[in-house]
Amino acid sequence: MSKSNWTKRSLAAQGMGHIDPITRAVIPPIHLSTTYIRDADNRYTSGYIYGRPDNATVREAEGVIAMLEDAESSALLFSSGMAAATATILALDAGDHVVAPRVMYWALRRWLAEDAARFGIDVDFVEMDDLSKLRAAIRPGRTKLVWAETPSNPLWTITDIAAAAQIAHQAGARLAVDSTIASPFHTRPLSLGADIVMHSVTKVLNGHSDVVGGVLASARDDEFWARIKRVRSGQGAILGPFEAFLLIRGMRTFPLRAATQAAGAAELARRLSAHPHIARVLYPGLPQHPGHDVANRQMENGFGYMFSAQVKGGETAAIATAAKVGLWKRATSLGGVESLIEHRASIEGAGTPCPADLLRLSTGIEDPDDLFRDLDAALNAAHA
Ligand SMILES: *Cc1c(COP(=O)(O)O)cnc(C)c1O
């Protein structure tokens, strides 16, 4: 059977089936060299010149992600999700206008609100789940990028990617989607019409909470993509080769982890919805979630590993619940094999759309029964 017939799970498991040509090693080496020998005729026929624009181990990891995302271009790995996201914005021209969601990853919202203006980029924030608001925010001729995040942190708001792409394209703008929470296991934004997809690989793609990194993949190898490459090289924002190696290793089990984590999250969201100390569970897999119908259409293999729970008794009870867990770990970040719980408003600070009674939960691969019993005991202790 030829490699072109392998499924994504098989390709990811074997890091694209790559075998080292010199040693026949099944596991790739880590290319640490920062510089490469120039040919005697002054050319660089290997394609590698210096470690800041490019690296062979990074390219291997990028190949796995481009495959998972059905990207026509190769993917580009960055030193963090924020570096990948801001590179997309910095590839625009001064004077360009961006429409971004009100509910989104807080550090990028803050950068767009407070720092993008210094580069001449105007940003408006809208409820991206309401397409009429997105349409109204477009400034004809000036809007060059619509930035969406779906499901969006920490309310798991769903944006209709195909519809948002149509609105952006009609205005001559591109659609970029932060798909960190969905991951390529649940959604492939490029196949739904998005132009750029972004992930924090720090989360479920690496999945072991030991790499900070980000990635972009593009539907087309065009002039905008070339600009993004120049931004990465100019800023020196490429991922390190050791991190790329760990990421390839993490992605070997990505489809298995994503499936297990989504099944656990769905079960916990369902069981917690009926809990006497929980006011509301936010999870796109629940039929009562406002984005459920769109999520049902555009997501596959389930609804992801993230959900939030609003605790009866408000902020004090929510913080007290997080203080009492044992198996869940009280920490920020998400997507790892270990389950994490966080009182989210505490980290987002002023201006957050996050309710004060909200706990954000990232489901790992532990036994969902253990995870439920731990939360149940913490909720009961916080309400005793
Ligand atoms: C974590 C995260 C980011 C930022 O990624 P870093 O790797 O921490 O820079 C962006 N978007 C979402 C949805 C995230 O969860």
The ligand as a Tripos MOL2 file, in Angstrom:
@<TRIPOS>MOLECULE
LIG
   15    15     1     0     0
SMALL
NO_CHARGES

@<TRIPOS>ATOM
      1 C1         -2.8080   29.0420   24.1460 C.3       1 LIG1
      2 C2         -3.5850   29.6540   23.0650 C.ar      1 LIG1
      3 C3         -3.0250   30.6220   22.2230 C.ar      1 LIG1
      4 C4         -1.6220   31.1540   22.4130 C.3       1 LIG1
      5 O1         -0.6610   30.1560   22.2530 O.3       1 LIG1
      6 P1          0.7650   30.1910   22.9930 P.3       1 LIG1
      7 O2          1.4190   28.9540   22.4780 O.co2     1 LIG1
      8 O3          0.5080   30.1700   24.4700 O.co2     1 LIG1
      9 O4          1.4450   31.4460   22.5840 O.co2     1 LIG1
     10 C5         -3.7990   31.1270   21.1970 C.ar      1 LIG1
     11 N1         -5.0730   30.7170   21.0080 N.ar      1 LIG1
     12 C6         -5.6470   29.8050   21.7990 C.ar      1 LIG1
     13 C7         -7.0540   29.3950   21.5570 C.3       1 LIG1
     14 C8         -4.9250   29.2380   22.8590 C.ar      1 LIG1
     15 O5         -5.5120   28.3330   23.6570 O.3       1 LIG1
@<TRIPOS>BOND
     1     1     2 1
     2     2     3 ar
     3     2    14 ar
     4     3     4 1
     5     3    10 ar
     6     4     5 1
     7     5     6 1
     8     6     7 2
     9     6     8 1
    10     6     9 1
    11    10    11 ar
    12    11    12 ar
    13    12    13 1
    14    12    14 ar
    15    14    15 1
@<TRIPOS>SUBSTRUCTURE
     1 LIG1         1 GROUP 0 **** ****
